Amino acid sequence: MSDAPLDLTALEVPTEPVEASRTVAGAPRDGAAELTVFEGCEIGVWEMTPGTATDVEVDEVFVVLAGAATITFDDGTVVDLKPGSFCHLRAGQRTRWHVTATLRKMYVVAAEGTA
């Protein structure tokens, strides 16, 4: 990553279909673009197109850059996401992501082997 500003809303993020075993509704695609590793943390941009999919989370914080979605946690907690939303996910949490407008977030996770 250079010192020049980077427009995270225009960054190309390659996506592929979400695994059939995780897809609940629609035909969502997701993918990520790693930006850098800083102080033992991976920083990147993740995107998911409309649809519903399940996931098992890693320890992560993120800020929504664009789109809209709802995360439903296995304990019943529901979080609505929109641009500017900040969220902390904990490792092992089971989630259901219902994306209504392509969701793009900048994330920070502990790099492998540092947690």
C-alpha positions as YAML, in Angstrom:
chain: A
units: angstrom
residues:
- id: 1
  name: MET
  ca: [0.00, 0.00, 0.00]
- id: 2
  name: SER
  ca: [1.37, 3.40, -0.92]
- id: 3
  name: ASP
  ca: [1.06, 6.66, 1.00]
- id: 4
  name: ALA
  ca: [-1.38, 8.02, -1.60]
- id: 5
  name: PRO
  ca: [-5.05, 8.14, -0.55]
- id: 6
  name: LEU
  ca: [-7.08, 5.13, -1.66]
- id: 7
  name: ASP
  ca: [-10.79, 5.37, -2.53]
- id: 8
  name: LEU
  ca: [-12.16, 2.29, -0.75]
- id: 9
  name: THR
  ca: [-15.59, 2.76, -2.32]
- id: 10
  name: ALA
  ca: [-14.11, 2.42, -5.83]
- id: 11
  name: LEU
  ca: [-11.56, -0.33, -5.09]
- id: 12
  name: GLU
  ca: [-12.10, -3.45, -7.19]
- id: 13
  name: VAL
  ca: [-12.93, -6.39, -4.93]
- id: 14
  name: PRO
  ca: [-12.99, -9.77, -6.69]
- id: 15
  name: THR
  ca: [-16.03, -11.86, -5.68]
- id: 16
  name: GLU
  ca: [-17.18, -15.41, -6.19]
- id: 17
  name: PRO
  ca: [-20.38, -17.26, -5.34]
- id: 18
  name: VAL
  ca: [-20.84, -17.94, -1.63]
- id: 19
  name: GLU
  ca: [-20.49, -21.68, -0.94]
- id: 20
  name: ALA
  ca: [-23.79, -23.52, -1.39]
- id: 21
  name: SER
  ca: [-23.54, -24.89, 2.17]
- id: 22
  name: ARG
  ca: [-23.57, -21.29, 3.52]
- id: 23
  name: THR
  ca: [-26.15, -19.82, 1.13]
- id: 24
  name: VAL
  ca: [-29.62, -19.44, 2.64]
- id: 25
  name: ALA
  ca: [-31.36, -17.30, 0.00]
- id: 26
  name: GLY
  ca: [-30.56, -15.73, -3.35]
- id: 27
  name: ALA
  ca: [-27.23, -16.09, -5.10]
- id: 28
  name: PRO
  ca: [-24.86, -13.96, -3.03]
- id: 29
  name: ARG
  ca: [-21.25, -13.41, -4.04]
- id: 30
  name: ASP
  ca: [-18.51, -12.29, -1.69]
- id: 31
  name: GLY
  ca: [-14.83, -11.56, -1.69]
- id: 32
  name: ALA
  ca: [-12.08, -9.54, -0.09]
- id: 33
  name: ALA
  ca: [-9.09, -7.44, -1.03]
- id: 34
  name: GLU
  ca: [-6.30, -7.30, 1.55]
- id: 35
  name: LEU
  ca: [-4.84, -3.80, 1.77]
- id: 36
  name: THR
  ca: [-2.00, -4.28, 4.24]
- id: 37
  name: VAL
  ca: [-0.82, -5.93, 7.44]
- id: 38
  name: PHE
  ca: [-0.08, -3.43, 10.19]
- id: 39
  name: GLU
  ca: [1.04, -4.20, 13.75]
- id: 40
  name: GLY
  ca: [-0.05, -7.83, 13.38]
- id: 41
  name: CYS
  ca: [-3.48, -6.97, 11.97]
- id: 42
  name: GLU
  ca: [-4.80, -7.58, 8.47]
- id: 43
  name: ILE
  ca: [-6.68, -4.60, 7.03]
- id: 44
  name: GLY
  ca: [-8.84, -5.04, 3.98]
- id: 45
  name: VAL
  ca: [-12.11, -4.50, 2.17]
- id: 46
  name: TRP
  ca: [-14.85, -7.17, 1.99]
- id: 47
  name: GLU
  ca: [-17.96, -7.12, -0.14]
- id: 48
  name: MET
  ca: [-21.12, -9.23, -0.42]
- id: 49
  name: THR
  ca: [-23.89, -8.88, -3.01]
- id: 50
  name: PRO
  ca: [-27.60, -9.21, -2.10]
- id: 51
  name: GLY
  ca: [-28.71, -12.50, -0.63]
- id: 52
  name: THR
  ca: [-28.52, -14.35, 2.67]
- id: 53
  name: ALA
  ca: [-25.62, -16.45, 3.93]
- id: 54
  name: THR
  ca: [-24.35, -17.90, 7.19]
- id: 55
  name: ASP
  ca: [-20.86, -17.54, 8.62]
- id: 56
  name: VAL
  ca: [-18.71, -18.38, 11.62]
- id: 57
  name: GLU
  ca: [-16.83, -15.24, 12.57]
- id: 58
  name: VAL
  ca: [-13.24, -14.40, 13.44]
- id: 59
  name: ASP
  ca: [-12.32, -11.62, 15.88]
- id: 60
  name: GLU
  ca: [-12.87, -8.54, 13.74]
- id: 61
  name: VAL
  ca: [-13.87, -4.91, 13.78]
- id: 62
  name: PHE
  ca: [-15.28, -3.24, 10.69]
- id: 63
  name: VAL
  ca: [-16.84, -0.05, 9.34]
- id: 64
  name: VAL
  ca: [-19.50, -0.23, 6.63]
- id: 65
  name: LEU
  ca: [-18.55, 1.85, 3.59]
- id: 66
  name: ALA
  ca: [-21.61, 1.19, 1.40]
- id: 67
  name: GLY
  ca: [-24.76, -0.89, 1.18]
- id: 68
  name: ALA
  ca: [-27.26, -2.29, 3.65]
- id: 69
  name: ALA
  ca: [-27.57, -5.54, 5.57]
- id: 70
  name: THR
  ca: [-28.81, -7.17, 8.74]
- id: 71
  name: ILE
  ca: [-26.71, -9.54, 10.81]
- id: 72
  name: THR
  ca: [-28.62, -12.01, 12.99]
- id: 73
  name: PHE
  ca: [-26.51, -13.67, 15.68]
- id: 74
  name: ASP
  ca: [-27.24, -17.16, 16.98]
- id: 75
  name: ASP
  ca: [-28.32, -15.65, 20.32]
- id: 76
  name: GLY
  ca: [-31.11, -13.74, 18.53]
- id: 77
  name: THR
  ca: [-29.40, -10.34, 18.49]
- id: 78
  name: VAL
  ca: [-30.06, -8.42, 15.27]
- id: 79
  name: VAL
  ca: [-27.81, -5.61, 14.00]
- id: 80
  name: ASP
  ca: [-28.77, -3.36, 11.09]
- id: 81
  name: LEU
  ca: [-25.86, -2.14, 8.99]
- id: 82
  name: LYS
  ca: [-25.63, 0.97, 6.81]
- id: 83
  name: PRO
  ca: [-22.78, 3.25, 5.72]
- id: 84
  name: GLY
  ca: [-20.93, 4.46, 8.80]
- id: 85
  name: SER
  ca: [-21.93, 1.50, 11.02]
- id: 86
  name: PHE
  ca: [-19.13, 0.17, 13.24]
- id: 87
  name: CYS
  ca: [-19.28, -3.42, 14.49]
- id: 88
  name: HIS
  ca: [-17.17, -5.88, 16.49]
- id: 89
  name: LEU
  ca: [-17.48, -9.60, 15.73]
- id: 90
  name: ARG
  ca: [-16.06, -12.19, 18.11]
- id: 91
  name: ALA
  ca: [-14.34, -15.39, 17.04]
- id: 92
  name: GLY
  ca: [-16.72, -18.33, 16.88]
- id: 93
  name: GLN
  ca: [-19.95, -16.33, 16.68]
- id: 94
  name: ARG
  ca: [-22.44, -17.85, 14.25]
- id: 95
  name: THR
  ca: [-24.15, -15.27, 12.08]
- id: 96
  name: ARG
  ca: [-26.68, -14.93, 9.27]
- id: 97
  name: TRP
  ca: [-26.01, -12.03, 6.88]
- id: 98
  name: HIS
  ca: [-29.03, -10.71, 4.98]
- id: 99
  name: VAL
  ca: [-27.70, -8.20, 2.43]
- id: 100
  name: THR
  ca: [-30.27, -6.00, 0.69]
- id: 101
  name: ALA
  ca: [-27.83, -3.67, -1.12]
- id: 102
  name: THR
  ca: [-24.27, -4.75, -1.94]
- id: 103
  name: LEU
  ca: [-22.41, -4.40, 1.36]
- id: 104
  name: ARG
  ca: [-18.83, -3.15, 1.45]
- id: 105
  name: LYS
  ca: [-16.86, -2.91, 4.68]
- id: 106
  name: MET
  ca: [-13.32, -2.11, 5.72]
- id: 107
  name: TYR
  ca: [-12.22, -4.71, 8.25]
- id: 108
  name: VAL
  ca: [-9.38, -5.22, 10.72]
- id: 109
  name: VAL
  ca: [-8.57, -8.75, 11.95]
- id: 110
  name: ALA
  ca: [-5.63, -10.23, 13.79]
- id: 111
  name: ALA
  ca: [-3.25, -11.70, 11.22]
- id: 112
  name: GLU
  ca: [-2.88, -15.49, 11.34]
- id: 113
  name: GLY
  ca: [-0.63, -16.62, 14.15]
- id: 114
  name: THR
  ca: [-0.83, -13.35, 16.10]
- id: 115
  name: ALA
  ca: [-4.02, -13.84, 18.09]
...
